[in-house]
Amino acid sequence: MNVAERRSYYASAFERSAVEGQIARLLEAEALVLVFPTWWFGFPAMLKGWFDRVWAPGVAYDHADDLGPIRPRLHGLQRVLAVTTLGSPWWVDRLLLRWPVRRVLKTALLGTCAPNSRFDMLSLYKAERVAPAVAEAFAAKIEIAIQRWR
């Protein structure tokens, strides 16, 4: 986020000229597929920056007058699929850390900005040493998830 964007975050209008094309695409979207690696149980910096700059005030949500709960704006976004890879085994992500990326996407982002959207997430674990048959099965799961949208 550049200086003008940060300074405008709580101003009357967010400085969005640098990301206007991305904002237009997000506002038109009925479905969104996010494909990214999970690094240290979080988003890669580029994806986090995209959320910060494109899912901005006046775009994905509006600030409440008293800086209370935000008001959602992404009412047209109906479906979101997140596809990610992790180096860890499934039990570390799910049992030990309780799905941190999934929780942030589902609750913090979609729950507040697009509360009517349906969310699915597919994670490929131990991705550094995945067998070809496992990768093919994972690709088939992605295809099935998207086909269900029709």
N, CA, C and O atoms as a GROMACS GRO file, in nm:
protein
  600
    1MET      N    1   0.085  -0.116   0.000
    1MET     CA    2   0.000   0.000   0.000
    1MET      C    3   0.090   0.123   0.000
    1MET      O    4   0.182   0.136   0.082
    2ASN      N    5   0.063   0.213  -0.093
    2ASN     CA    6   0.146   0.333  -0.097
    2ASN      C    7   0.096   0.436   0.007
    2ASN      O    8  -0.006   0.414   0.071
    3VAL      N    9   0.170   0.546   0.021
    3VAL     CA   10   0.139   0.644   0.125
    3VAL      C   11   0.000   0.704   0.106
    3VAL      O   12  -0.075   0.718   0.202
    4ALA      N   13  -0.035   0.738  -0.017
    4ALA     CA   14  -0.166   0.797  -0.043
    4ALA      C   15  -0.279   0.699  -0.009
    4ALA      O   16  -0.382   0.738   0.047
    5GLU      N   17  -0.259   0.573  -0.043
    5GLU     CA   18  -0.361   0.472  -0.011
    5GLU      C   19  -0.378   0.458   0.140
    5GLU      O   20  -0.491   0.454   0.190
    6ARG      N   21  -0.267   0.451   0.212
    6ARG     CA   22  -0.276   0.434   0.358
    6ARG      C   23  -0.342   0.555   0.424
    6ARG      O   24  -0.425   0.540   0.514
    7ARG      N   25  -0.304   0.673   0.381
    7ARG     CA   26  -0.362   0.794   0.440
    7ARG      C   27  -0.512   0.806   0.412
    7ARG      O   28  -0.585   0.867   0.489
    8SER      N   29  -0.556   0.749   0.301
    8SER     CA   30  -0.697   0.761   0.264
    8SER      C   31  -0.783   0.648   0.318
    8SER      O   32  -0.904   0.647   0.295
    9TYR      N   33  -0.725   0.555   0.390
    9TYR     CA   34  -0.799   0.437   0.433
    9TYR      C   35  -0.921   0.472   0.519
    9TYR      O   36  -1.024   0.407   0.508
   10TYR      N   37  -0.910   0.573   0.602
   10TYR     CA   38  -1.023   0.616   0.685
   10TYR      C   39  -1.077   0.753   0.642
   10TYR      O   40  -1.156   0.814   0.714
   11ALA      N   41  -1.035   0.800   0.527
   11ALA     CA   42  -1.084   0.927   0.474
   11ALA      C   43  -1.218   0.904   0.404
   11ALA      O   44  -1.269   0.792   0.400
   12SER      N   45  -1.273   1.011   0.349
   12SER     CA   46  -1.404   0.999   0.284
   12SER      C   47  -1.399   0.913   0.158
   12SER      O   48  -1.499   0.852   0.120
   13ALA      N   49  -1.283   0.908   0.093
   13ALA     CA   50  -1.269   0.825  -0.028
   13ALA      C   51  -1.130   0.761  -0.030
   13ALA      O   52  -1.029   0.830  -0.015
   14PHE      N   53  -1.126   0.630  -0.049
   14PHE     CA   54  -1.000   0.557  -0.057
   14PHE      C   55  -0.931   0.589  -0.190
   14PHE      O   56  -0.996   0.591  -0.294
   15GLU      N   57  -0.802   0.613  -0.187
   15GLU     CA   58  -0.722   0.640  -0.308
   15GLU      C   59  -0.701   0.508  -0.381
   15GLU      O   60  -0.616   0.428  -0.343
   16ARG      N   61  -0.779   0.487  -0.486
   16ARG     CA   62  -0.781   0.357  -0.551
   16ARG      C   63  -0.732   0.359  -0.696
   16ARG      O   64  -0.745   0.258  -0.765
   17SER      N   65  -0.677   0.467  -0.741
   17SER     CA   66  -0.641   0.480  -0.882
   17SER      C   67  -0.542   0.373  -0.928
   17SER      O   68  -0.549   0.328  -1.042
   18ALA      N   69  -0.451   0.331  -0.843
   18ALA     CA   70  -0.350   0.231  -0.882
   18ALA      C   71  -0.409   0.091  -0.900
   18ALA      O   72  -0.348   0.007  -0.967
   19VAL      N   73  -0.526   0.066  -0.842
   19VAL     CA   74  -0.585  -0.068  -0.848
   19VAL      C   75  -0.727  -0.065  -0.905
   19VAL      O   76  -0.805  -0.158  -0.882
   20GLU      N   77  -0.762   0.040  -0.976
   20GLU     CA   78  -0.898   0.056  -1.027
   20GLU      C   79  -0.944  -0.063  -1.113
   20GLU      O   80  -1.059  -0.105  -1.102
   21GLY      N   81  -0.856  -0.116  -1.195
   21GLY     CA   82  -0.893  -0.232  -1.280
   21GLY      C   83  -0.926  -0.355  -1.196
   21GLY      O   84  -1.022  -0.425  -1.225
   22GLN      N   85  -0.847  -0.380  -1.094
   22GLN     CA   86  -0.873  -0.493  -1.006
   22GLN      C   87  -1.003  -0.474  -0.927
   22GLN      O   88  -1.078  -0.569  -0.906
   23ILE      N   89  -1.028  -0.351  -0.886
   23ILE     CA   90  -1.151  -0.321  -0.814
   23ILE      C   91  -1.272  -0.345  -0.903
   23ILE      O   92  -1.371  -0.404  -0.860
   24ALA      N   93  -1.265  -0.299  -1.027
   24ALA     CA   94  -1.377  -0.319  -1.120
   24ALA      C   95  -1.405  -0.468  -1.140
   24ALA      O   96  -1.521  -0.510  -1.143
   25ARG      N   97  -1.300  -0.548  -1.153
   25ARG     CA   98  -1.319  -0.692  -1.171
   25ARG      C   99  -1.380  -0.756  -1.046
   25ARG      O  100  -1.467  -0.842  -1.058
   26LEU      N  101  -1.337  -0.714  -0.928
   26LEU     CA  102  -1.393  -0.768  -0.805
   26LEU      C  103  -1.541  -0.731  -0.793
   26LEU      O  104  -1.622  -0.816  -0.754
   27LEU      N  105  -1.576  -0.609  -0.823
   27LEU     CA  106  -1.714  -0.566  -0.810
   27LEU      C  107  -1.807  -0.634  -0.910
   27LEU      O  108  -1.926  -0.649  -0.884
   28GLU      N  109  -1.753  -0.676  -1.024
   28GLU     CA  110  -1.833  -0.747  -1.125
   28GLU      C  111  -1.841  -0.897  -1.098
   28GLU      O  112  -1.928  -0.965  -1.153
   29ALA      N  113  -1.752  -0.948  -1.015
   29ALA     CA  114  -1.741  -1.093  -0.997
   29ALA      C  115  -1.860  -1.153  -0.923
   29ALA      O  116  -1.908  -1.099  -0.824
   30GLU      N  117  -1.906  -1.266  -0.976
   30GLU     CA  118  -2.004  -1.349  -0.906
   30GLU      C  119  -1.934  -1.465  -0.838
   30GLU      O  120  -1.984  -1.521  -0.741
   31ALA      N  121  -1.817  -1.500  -0.890
   31ALA     CA  122  -1.739  -1.610  -0.835
   31ALA      C  123  -1.592  -1.571  -0.836
   31ALA      O  124  -1.546  -1.493  -0.920
   32LEU      N  125  -1.519  -1.626  -0.740
   32LEU     CA  126  -1.378  -1.595  -0.726
   32LEU      C  127  -1.303  -1.723  -0.689
   32LEU      O  128  -1.343  -1.796  -0.598
   33VAL      N  129  -1.196  -1.750  -0.762
   33VAL     CA  130  -1.109  -1.863  -0.730
   33VAL      C  131  -0.973  -1.806  -0.692
   33VAL      O  132  -0.908  -1.739  -0.771
   34LEU      N  133  -0.933  -1.834  -0.570
   34LEU     CA  134  -0.802  -1.789  -0.519
   34LEU      C  135  -0.710  -1.910  -0.517
   34LEU      O  136  -0.742  -2.012  -0.455
   35VAL      N  137  -0.596  -1.900  -0.584
   35VAL     CA  138  -0.498  -2.008  -0.588
   35VAL      C  139  -0.367  -1.952  -0.535
   35VAL      O  140  -0.312  -1.858  -0.591
   36PHE      N  141  -0.317  -2.011  -0.427
   36PHE     CA  142  -0.199  -1.955  -0.363
   36PHE      C  143  -0.132  -2.060  -0.274
   36PHE      O  144  -0.196  -2.154  -0.229
   37PRO      N  145  -0.002  -2.043  -0.249
   37PRO     CA  146   0.064  -2.128  -0.150
   37PRO      C  147   0.040  -2.070  -0.010
   37PRO      O  148   0.031  -1.948   0.006
   38THR      N  149   0.031  -2.155   0.087
   38THR     CA  150   0.023  -2.109   0.225
   38THR      C  151   0.165  -2.109   0.280
   38THR      O  152   0.233  -2.211   0.276
   39TRP      N  153   0.209  -1.996   0.331
   39TRP     CA  154   0.343  -1.982   0.385
   39TRP      C  155   0.334  -1.953   0.533
   39TRP      O  156   0.271  -1.855   0.574
   40TRP      N  157   0.394  -2.036   0.613
   40TRP     CA  158   0.392  -2.019   0.758
   40TRP      C  159   0.249  -2.000   0.808
   40TRP      O  160   0.222  -1.920   0.897
   41PHE      N  161   0.157  -2.076   0.749
   41PHE     CA  162   0.016  -2.078   0.788
   41PHE      C  163  -0.052  -1.943   0.769
   41PHE      O  164  -0.141  -1.905   0.844
   42GLY      N  165  -0.008  -1.872   0.665
   42GLY     CA  166  -0.067  -1.743   0.631
   42GLY      C  167  -0.064  -1.721   0.481
   42GLY      O  168  -0.018  -1.806   0.405
   43PHE      N  169  -0.112  -1.604   0.440
   43PHE     CA  170  -0.115  -1.569   0.299
   43PHE      C  171   0.023  -1.522   0.253
   43PHE      O  172   0.098  -1.464   0.332
   44PRO      N  173   0.057  -1.546   0.128
   44PRO     CA  174   0.177  -1.483   0.074
   44PRO      C  175   0.157  -1.331   0.073
   44PRO      O  176   0.044  -1.283   0.063
   45ALA      N  177   0.263  -1.257   0.083
   45ALA     CA  178   0.255  -1.111   0.093
   45ALA      C  179   0.179  -1.049  -0.023
   45ALA      O  180   0.104  -0.953  -0.002
   46MET      N  181   0.196  -1.100  -0.142
   46MET     CA  182   0.128  -1.041  -0.258
   46MET      C  183  -0.024  -1.055  -0.246
   46MET      O  184  -0.097  -0.962  -0.279
   47LEU      N  185  -0.072  -1.170  -0.199
   47LEU     CA  186  -0.216  -1.188  -0.182
   47LEU      C  187  -0.268  -1.101  -0.068
   47LEU      O  188  -0.374  -1.041  -0.080
   48LYS      N  189  -0.195  -1.094   0.041
   48LYS     CA  190  -0.234  -1.007   0.153
   48LYS      C  191  -0.242  -0.862   0.107
   48LYS      O  192  -0.335  -0.790   0.144
   49GLY      N  193  -0.145  -0.820   0.028
   49GLY     CA  194  -0.147  -0.684  -0.026
   49GLY      C  195  -0.266  -0.660  -0.118
   49GLY      O  196  -0.324  -0.551  -0.119
   50TRP      N  197  -0.304  -0.762  -0.196
   50TRP     CA  198  -0.421  -0.751  -0.283
   50TRP      C  199  -0.547  -0.731  -0.200
   50TRP      O  200  -0.631  -0.647  -0.232
   51PHE      N  201  -0.561  -0.808  -0.094
   51PHE     CA  202  -0.676  -0.788  -0.004
   51PHE      C  203  -0.675  -0.646   0.054
   51PHE      O  204  -0.779  -0.580   0.056
   52ASP      N  205  -0.561  -0.601   0.101
   52ASP     CA  206  -0.552  -0.469   0.164
   52ASP      C  207  -0.585  -0.355   0.067
   52ASP      O  208  -0.649  -0.257   0.106
   53ARG      N  209  -0.543  -0.369  -0.059
   53ARG     CA  210  -0.560  -0.260  -0.154
   53ARG      C  211  -0.689  -0.268  -0.235
   53ARG      O  212  -0.747  -0.165  -0.269
   54VAL      N  213  -0.735  -0.390  -0.266
   54VAL     CA  214  -0.852  -0.405  -0.352
   54VAL      C  215  -0.980  -0.424  -0.270
   54VAL      O  216  -1.084  -0.369  -0.305
   55TRP      N  217  -0.972  -0.499  -0.162
   55TRP     CA  218  -1.088  -0.515  -0.073
   55TRP      C  219  -1.087  -0.398   0.025
   55TRP      O  220  -1.078  -0.418   0.146
   56ALA      N  221  -1.097  -0.281  -0.026
   56ALA     CA  222  -1.076  -0.158   0.050
   56ALA      C  223  -1.209  -0.094   0.091
   56ALA      O  224  -1.315  -0.134   0.044
   57PRO      N  225  -1.202   0.006   0.179
   57PRO     CA  226  -1.322   0.080   0.216
   57PRO      C  227  -1.386   0.145   0.093
   57PRO      O  228  -1.316   0.200   0.008
   58GLY      N  229  -1.517   0.139   0.085
   58GLY     CA  230  -1.587   0.192  -0.030
   58GLY      C  231  -1.593   0.095  -0.146
   58GLY      O  232  -1.661   0.121  -0.245
   59VAL      N  233  -1.523  -0.016  -0.134
   59VAL     CA  234  -1.521  -0.120  -0.237
   59VAL      C  235  -1.584  -0.247  -0.181
   59VAL      O  236  -1.694  -0.285  -0.221
   60ALA      N  237  -1.514  -0.312  -0.090
   60ALA     CA  238  -1.561  -0.438  -0.032
   60ALA      C  239  -1.648  -0.415   0.091
   60ALA      O  240  -1.727  -0.501   0.129
   61TYR      N  241  -1.634  -0.299   0.152
   61TYR     CA  242  -1.711  -0.267   0.272
   61TYR      C  243  -1.712  -0.117   0.294
   61TYR      O  244  -1.639  -0.042   0.228
   62ASP      N  245  -1.796  -0.075   0.385
   62ASP     CA  246  -1.798   0.064   0.430
   62ASP      C  247  -1.768   0.066   0.579
   62ASP      O  248  -1.815  -0.019   0.653
   63HIS      N  249  -1.691   0.165   0.621
   63HIS     CA  250  -1.670   0.185   0.764
   63HIS      C  251  -1.800   0.233   0.827
   63HIS      O  252  -1.874   0.309   0.765
   64ALA      N  253  -1.827   0.191   0.946
   64ALA     CA  254  -1.939   0.246   1.022
   64ALA      C  255  -1.901   0.387   1.067
   64ALA      O  256  -1.783   0.417   1.085
   65ASP      N  257  -1.999   0.472   1.085
   65ASP     CA  258  -1.971   0.611   1.124
   65ASP      C  259  -1.895   0.618   1.256
   65ASP      O  260  -1.813   0.708   1.276
   66ASP      N  261  -1.922   0.525   1.347
   66ASP     CA  262  -1.856   0.525   1.478
   66ASP      C  263  -1.737   0.430   1.483
   66ASP      O  264  -1.687   0.397   1.591
   67LEU      N  265  -1.690   0.385   1.366
   67LEU     CA  266  -1.581   0.287   1.352
   67LEU      C  267  -1.617   0.155   1.420
   67LEU      O  268  -1.529   0.082   1.466
   68GLY      N  269  -1.744   0.125   1.425
   68GLY     CA  270  -1.793  -0.004   1.474
   68GLY      C  271  -1.783  -0.107   1.362
   68GLY      O  272  -1.697  -0.095   1.274
   69PRO      N  273  -1.870  -0.208   1.364
   69PRO     CA  274  -1.865  -0.313   1.262
   69PRO      C  275  -1.880  -0.256   1.120
   69PRO      O  276  -1.961  -0.166   1.096
   70ILE      N  277  -1.801  -0.309   1.030
   70ILE     CA  278  -1.808  -0.262   0.892
   70ILE      C  279  -1.935  -0.315   0.825
   70ILE      O  280  -1.994  -0.414   0.868
   71ARG      N  281  -1.974  -0.246   0.717
   71ARG     CA  282  -2.093  -0.286   0.641
   71ARG      C  283  -2.048  -0.346   0.508
   71ARG      O  284  -1.971  -0.283   0.435
   72PRO      N  285  -2.095  -0.467   0.475
   72PRO     CA  286  -2.052  -0.535   0.353
   72PRO      C  287  -2.100  -0.465   0.226
   72PRO      O  288  -2.205  -0.400   0.225
   73ARG      N  289  -2.021  -0.480   0.120
   73ARG     CA  290  -2.057  -0.424  -0.010
   73ARG      C  291  -2.050  -0.526  -0.123
   73ARG      O  292  -2.102  -0.499  -0.231
   74LEU      N  293  -1.989  -0.641  -0.101
   74LEU     CA  294  -1.972  -0.739  -0.210
   74LEU      C  295  -2.093  -0.833  -0.216
   74LEU      O  296  -2.079  -0.954  -0.198
   75HIS      N  297  -2.209  -0.776  -0.240
   75HIS     CA  298  -2.332  -0.854  -0.242
   75HIS      C  299  -2.344  -0.942  -0.367
   75HIS      O  300  -2.417  -1.040  -0.365
   76GLY      N  301  -2.274  -0.909  -0.473
   76GLY     CA  302  -2.280  -0.988  -0.595
   76GLY      C  303  -2.190  -1.110  -0.594
   76GLY      O  304  -2.206  -1.200  -0.676
   77LEU      N  305  -2.097  -1.116  -0.501
   77LEU     CA  306  -2.004  -1.229  -0.493
   77LEU      C  307  -2.077  -1.348  -0.430
   77LEU      O  308  -2.107  -1.347  -0.311
   78GLN      N  309  -2.104  -1.449  -0.512
   78GLN     CA  310  -2.186  -1.562  -0.468
   78GLN      C  311  -2.105  -1.684  -0.425
   78GLN      O  312  -2.147  -1.757  -0.336
   79ARG      N  313  -1.989  -1.706  -0.487
   79ARG     CA  314  -1.910  -1.826  -0.458
   79ARG      C  315  -1.761  -1.791  -0.455
   79ARG      O  316  -1.712  -1.711  -0.535
   80VAL      N  317  -1.692  -1.853  -0.362
   80VAL     CA  318  -1.547  -1.836  -0.351
   80VAL      C  319  -1.486  -1.973  -0.326
   80VAL      O  320  -1.530  -2.047  -0.238
   81LEU      N  321  -1.385  -2.004  -0.404
   81LEU     CA  322  -1.308  -2.127  -0.385
   81LEU      C  323  -1.163  -2.088  -0.362
   81LEU      O  324  -1.103  -2.016  -0.443
   82ALA      N  325  -1.107  -2.134  -0.252
   82ALA     CA  326  -0.965  -2.113  -0.224
   82ALA      C  327  -0.894  -2.246  -0.245
   82ALA      O  328  -0.935  -2.348  -0.192
   83VAL      N  329  -0.787  -2.242  -0.322
   83VAL     CA  330  -0.705  -2.360  -0.350
   83VAL      C  331  -0.565  -2.328  -0.302
   83VAL      O  332  -0.504  -2.232  -0.350
   84THR      N  333  -0.514  -2.407  -0.210
   84THR     CA  334  -0.383  -2.376  -0.154
   84THR      C  335  -0.299  -2.500  -0.135
   84THR      O  336  -0.350  -2.612  -0.134
   85THR      N  337  -0.171  -2.478  -0.122
   85THR     CA  338  -0.077  -2.586  -0.093
   85THR      C  339  -0.004  -2.552   0.036
   85THR      O  340   0.018  -2.436   0.069
   86LEU      N  341   0.031  -2.657   0.108
   86LEU     CA  342   0.107  -2.642   0.232
   86LEU      C  343   0.217  -2.747   0.236
   86LEU      O  344   0.202  -2.855   0.178
   87GLY      N  345   0.324  -2.716   0.302
   87GLY     CA  346   0.430  -2.815   0.321
   87GLY      C  347   0.403  -2.907   0.439
   87GLY      O  348   0.461  -3.015   0.449
   88SER      N  349   0.317  -2.865   0.526
   88SER     CA  350   0.290  -2.940   0.649
   88SER      C  351   0.189  -3.052   0.625
   88SER      O  352   0.120  -3.053   0.523
   89PRO      N  353   0.180  -3.145   0.718
   89PRO     CA  354   0.073  -3.246   0.712
   89PRO      C  355  -0.060  -3.182   0.753
   89PRO      O  356  -0.062  -3.076   0.817
   90TRP      N  357  -0.170  -3.246   0.716
   90TRP     CA  358  -0.303  -3.192   0.742
   90TRP      C  359  -0.329  -3.167   0.890
   90TRP      O  360  -0.394  -3.069   0.926
   91TRP      N  361  -0.278  -3.253   0.975
   91TRP     CA  362  -0.312  -3.244   1.117
   91TRP      C  363  -0.253  -3.120   1.184
   91TRP      O  364  -0.309  -3.070   1.282
   92VAL      N  365  -0.142  -3.070   1.133
   92VAL     CA  366  -0.084  -2.947   1.190
   92VAL      C  367  -0.176  -2.828   1.157
   92VAL      O  368  -0.206  -2.746   1.244
   93ASP      N  369  -0.220  -2.821   1.032
   93ASP     CA  370  -0.308  -2.712   0.989
   93ASP      C  371  -0.444  -2.720   1.059
   93ASP      O  372  -0.492  -2.620   1.112
   94ARG      N  373  -0.505  -2.835   1.058
   94ARG     CA  374  -0.642  -2.849   1.110
   94ARG      C  375  -0.649  -2.864   1.261
   94ARG      O  376  -0.725  -2.793   1.326
   95LEU      N  377  -0.572  -2.955   1.317
   95LEU     CA  378  -0.585  -2.986   1.459
   95LEU      C  379  -0.504  -2.893   1.548
   95LEU      O  380  -0.555  -2.844   1.649
   96LEU      N  381  -0.380  -2.870   1.513
   96LEU     CA  382  -0.293  -2.788   1.596
   96LEU      C  383  -0.324  -2.638   1.582
   96LEU      O  384  -0.336  -2.568   1.682
   97LEU      N  385  -0.335  -2.591   1.459
   97LEU     CA  386  -0.353  -2.447   1.435
   97LEU      C  387  -0.497  -2.409   1.400
   97LEU      O  388  -0.528  -2.290   1.387
   98ARG      N  389  -0.584  -2.505   1.384
   98ARG     CA  390  -0.728  -2.483   1.360
   98ARG      C  391  -0.757  -2.400   1.235
   98ARG      O  392  -0.835  -2.305   1.240
   99TRP      N  393  -0.693  -2.437   1.124
   99TRP     CA  394  -0.720  -2.378   0.993
   99TRP      C  395  -0.710  -2.225   0.990
   99TRP      O  396  -0.810  -2.159   0.963
  100PRO      N  397  -0.595  -2.167   1.016
  100PRO     CA  398  -0.586  -2.021   1.023
  100PRO      C  399  -0.624  -1.950   0.893
  100PRO      O  400  -0.695  -1.849   0.897
  101VAL      N  401  -0.578  -1.998   0.778
  101VAL     CA  402  -0.608  -1.931   0.652
  101VAL      C  403  -0.758  -1.943   0.622
  101VAL      O  404  -0.820  -1.846   0.579
  102ARG      N  405  -0.814  -2.060   0.643
  102ARG     CA  406  -0.956  -2.080   0.620
  102ARG      C  407  -1.040  -1.987   0.709
  102ARG      O  408  -1.137  -1.927   0.662
  103ARG      N  409  -1.003  -1.976   0.836
  103ARG     CA  410  -1.077  -1.890   0.928
  103ARG      C  411  -1.073  -1.744   0.886
  103ARG      O  412  -1.174  -1.675   0.891
  104VAL      N  413  -0.956  -1.697   0.844
  104VAL     CA  414  -0.946  -1.557   0.802
  104VAL      C  415  -1.029  -1.533   0.676
  104VAL      O  416  -1.103  -1.435   0.668
  105LEU      N  417  -1.019  -1.623   0.578
  105LEU     CA  418  -1.096  -1.605   0.455
  105LEU      C  419  -1.246  -1.610   0.483
  105LEU      O  420  -1.320  -1.521   0.442
  106LYS      N  421  -1.290  -1.714   0.552
  106LYS     CA  422  -1.434  -1.735   0.572
  106LYS      C  423  -1.495  -1.633   0.666
  106LYS      O  424  -1.603  -1.580   0.639
  107THR      N  425  -1.428  -1.605   0.776
  107THR     CA  426  -1.488  -1.520   0.879
  107THR      C  427  -1.452  -1.373   0.860
  107THR      O  428  -1.541  -1.288   0.854
  108ALA      N  429  -1.324  -1.343   0.852
  108ALA     CA  430  -1.281  -1.204   0.850
  108ALA      C  431  -1.310  -1.135   0.716
  108ALA      O  432  -1.360  -1.023   0.714
  109LEU      N  433  -1.278  -1.202   0.605
  109LEU     CA  434  -1.297  -1.137   0.475
  109LEU      C  435  -1.438  -1.157   0.419
  109LEU      O  436  -1.511  -1.061   0.399
  110LEU      N  437  -1.474  -1.281   0.395
  110LEU     CA  438  -1.605  -1.307   0.334
  110LEU      C  439  -1.718  -1.281   0.432
  110LEU      O  440  -1.822  -1.227   0.394
  111GLY      N  441  -1.699  -1.319   0.556
  111GLY     CA  442  -1.805  -1.299   0.655
  111GLY      C  443  -1.842  -1.154   0.675
  111GLY      O  444  -1.956  -1.122   0.709
  112THR      N  445  -1.747  -1.065   0.655
  112THR     CA  446  -1.775  -0.923   0.674
  112THR      C  447  -1.797  -0.847   0.543
  112THR      O  448  -1.867  -0.746   0.543
  113CYS      N  449  -1.739  -0.893   0.434
  113CYS     CA  450  -1.750  -0.820   0.308
  113CYS      C  451  -1.848  -0.883   0.209
  113CYS      O  452  -1.910  -0.812   0.129
  114ALA      N  453  -1.863  -1.014   0.213
  114ALA     CA  454  -1.952  -1.087   0.121
  114ALA      C  455  -2.024  -1.198   0.199
  114ALA      O  456  -2.005  -1.316   0.170
  115PRO      N  457  -2.106  -1.160   0.297
  115PRO     CA  458  -2.163  -1.259   0.387
  115PRO      C  459  -2.257  -1.360   0.322
  115PRO      O  460  -2.284  -1.464   0.381
  116ASN      N  461  -2.306  -1.332   0.202
  116ASN     CA  462  -2.395  -1.427   0.135
  116ASN      C  463  -2.323  -1.523   0.041
  116ASN      O  464  -2.386  -1.607  -0.021
  117SER      N  465  -2.192  -1.510   0.031
  117SER     CA  466  -2.117  -1.598  -0.060
  117SER      C  467  -2.097  -1.736   0.002
  117SER      O  468  -2.087  -1.751   0.124
  118ARG      N  469  -2.093  -1.836  -0.083
  118ARG     CA  470  -2.062  -1.972  -0.039
  118ARG      C  471  -1.912  -1.993  -0.054
  118ARG      O  472  -1.853  -1.957  -0.156
  119PHE      N  473  -1.852  -2.050   0.048
  119PHE     CA  474  -1.706  -2.064   0.052
  119PHE      C  475  -1.666  -2.211   0.059
  119PHE      O  476  -1.721  -2.288   0.138
  120ASP      N  477  -1.569  -2.248  -0.024
  120ASP     CA  478  -1.507  -2.380  -0.018
  120ASP      C  479  -1.356  -2.362  -0.022
  120ASP      O  480  -1.306  -2.265  -0.079
  121MET      N  481  -1.286  -2.456   0.039
  121MET     CA  482  -1.140  -2.450   0.038
  121MET      C  483  -1.084  -2.590   0.018
  121MET      O  484  -1.129  -2.686   0.080
  122LEU      N  485  -0.987  -2.598  -0.070
  122LEU     CA  486  -0.918  -2.724  -0.096
  122LEU      C  487  -0.770  -2.702  -0.066
  122LEU      O  488  -0.708  -2.608  -0.118
  123SER      N  489  -0.714  -2.789   0.016
  123SER     CA  490  -0.573  -2.776   0.056
  123SER      C  491  -0.497  -2.903   0.020
  123SER      O  492  -0.542  -3.014   0.049
  124LEU      N  493  -0.383  -2.884  -0.043
  124LEU     CA  494  -0.294  -2.995  -0.075
  124LEU      C  495  -0.180  -2.992   0.026
  124LEU      O  496  -0.099  -2.899   0.027
  125TYR      N  497  -0.174  -3.093   0.110
  125TYR     CA  498  -0.074  -3.100   0.217
  125TYR      C  499   0.051  -3.176   0.171
  125TYR      O  500   0.047  -3.255   0.076
  126LYS      N  501   0.161  -3.150   0.241
  126LYS     CA  502   0.292  -3.209   0.208
  126LYS      C  503   0.324  -3.189   0.059
  126LYS      O  504   0.368  -3.281  -0.009
  127ALA      N  505   0.300  -3.069   0.013
  127ALA     CA  506   0.306  -3.038  -0.130
  127ALA      C  507   0.446  -3.052  -0.190
  127ALA      O  508   0.459  -3.072  -0.311
  128GLU      N  509   0.550  -3.042  -0.109
  128GLU     CA  510   0.686  -3.054  -0.164
  128GLU      C  511   0.717  -3.195  -0.212
  128GLU      O  512   0.804  -3.214  -0.297
  129ARG      N  513   0.647  -3.294  -0.157
  129ARG     CA  514   0.677  -3.433  -0.193
  129ARG      C  515   0.552  -3.508  -0.237
  129ARG      O  516   0.534  -3.625  -0.203
  130VAL      N  517   0.467  -3.442  -0.311
  130VAL     CA  518   0.342  -3.504  -0.351
  130VAL      C  519   0.363  -3.599  -0.470
  130VAL      O  520   0.432  -3.565  -0.566
  131ALA      N  521   0.303  -3.715  -0.463
  131ALA     CA  522   0.310  -3.813  -0.571
  131ALA      C  523   0.222  -3.767  -0.688
  131ALA      O  524   0.121  -3.700  -0.666
  132PRO      N  525   0.259  -3.802  -0.809
  132PRO     CA  526   0.178  -3.761  -0.925
  132PRO      C  527   0.030  -3.801  -0.913
  132PRO      O  528  -0.058  -3.724  -0.951
  133ALA      N  529   0.004  -3.919  -0.862
  133ALA     CA  530  -0.136  -3.963  -0.848
  133ALA      C  531  -0.212  -3.875  -0.749
  133ALA      O  532  -0.331  -3.849  -0.769
  134VAL      N  533  -0.146  -3.829  -0.644
  134VAL     CA  534  -0.209  -3.741  -0.546
  134VAL      C  535  -0.237  -3.604  -0.609
  134VAL      O  536  -0.343  -3.546  -0.586
  135ALA      N  537  -0.143  -3.553  -0.687
  135ALA     CA  538  -0.162  -3.425  -0.755
  135ALA      C  539  -0.277  -3.433  -0.855
  135ALA      O  540  -0.356  -3.340  -0.866
  136GLU      N  541  -0.287  -3.543  -0.926
  136GLU     CA  542  -0.397  -3.562  -1.022
  136GLU      C  543  -0.531  -3.570  -0.950
  136GLU      O  544  -0.630  -3.513  -0.997
  137ALA      N  545  -0.535  -3.639  -0.838
  137ALA     CA  546  -0.659  -3.649  -0.760
  137ALA      C  547  -0.700  -3.512  -0.706
  137ALA      O  548  -0.818  -3.478  -0.703
  138PHE      N  549  -0.601  -3.433  -0.664
  138PHE     CA  550  -0.630  -3.298  -0.615
  138PHE      C  551  -0.684  -3.210  -0.727
  138PHE      O  552  -0.779  -3.134  -0.706
  139ALA      N  553  -0.625  -3.219  -0.845
  139ALA     CA  554  -0.673  -3.142  -0.960
  139ALA      C  555  -0.817  -3.182  -0.994
  139ALA      O  556  -0.898  -3.096  -1.031
  140ALA      N  557  -0.849  -3.309  -0.982
  140ALA     CA  558  -0.986  -3.355  -1.007
  140ALA      C  559  -1.083  -3.297  -0.904
  140ALA      O  560  -1.196  -3.263  -0.939
  141LYS      N  561  -1.040  -3.284  -0.779
  141LYS     CA  562  -1.125  -3.223  -0.675
  141LYS      C  563  -1.155  -3.077  -0.708
  141LYS      O  564  -1.266  -3.030  -0.687
  142ILE      N  565  -1.055  -3.007  -0.759
  142ILE     CA  566  -1.075  -2.867  -0.798
  142ILE      C  567  -1.177  -2.858  -0.910
  142ILE      O  568  -1.269  -2.776  -0.906
  143GLU      N  569  -1.162  -2.943  -1.009
  143GLU     CA  570  -1.254  -2.943  -1.122
  143GLU      C  571  -1.397  -2.974  -1.076
  143GLU      O  572  -1.492  -2.909  -1.122
  144ILE      N  573  -1.413  -3.071  -0.989
  144ILE     CA  574  -1.546  -3.106  -0.938
  144ILE      C  575  -1.606  -2.990  -0.859
  144ILE      O  576  -1.725  -2.960  -0.872
  145ALA      N  577  -1.526  -2.924  -0.777
  145ALA     CA  578  -1.575  -2.811  -0.698
  145ALA      C  579  -1.627  -2.700  -0.787
  145ALA      O  580  -1.731  -2.640  -0.757
  146ILE      N  581  -1.558  -2.671  -0.895
  146ILE     CA  582  -1.601  -2.564  -0.987
  146ILE      C  583  -1.723  -2.608  -1.068
  146ILE      O  584  -1.812  -2.528  -1.094
  147GLN      N  585  -1.727  -2.735  -1.107
  147GLN     CA  586  -1.843  -2.785  -1.182
  147GLN      C  587  -1.971  -2.777  -1.099
  147GLN      O  588  -2.079  -2.760  -1.155
  148ARG      N  589  -1.961  -2.789  -0.970
  148ARG     CA  590  -2.080  -2.779  -0.883
  148ARG      C  591  -2.142  -2.641  -0.885
  148ARG      O  592  -2.257  -2.625  -0.844
  149TRP      N  593  -2.069  -2.543  -0.932
  149TRP     CA  594  -2.121  -2.407  -0.937
  149TRP      C  595  -2.230  -2.390  -1.043
  149TRP      O  596  -2.308  -2.295  -1.038
  150ARG      N  597  -2.234  -2.482  -1.137
  150ARG     CA  598  -2.330  -2.466  -1.249
  150ARG      C  599  -2.466  -2.515  -1.212
  150ARG      O  600  -2.558  -2.509  -1.294
   0.00000   0.00000   0.00000
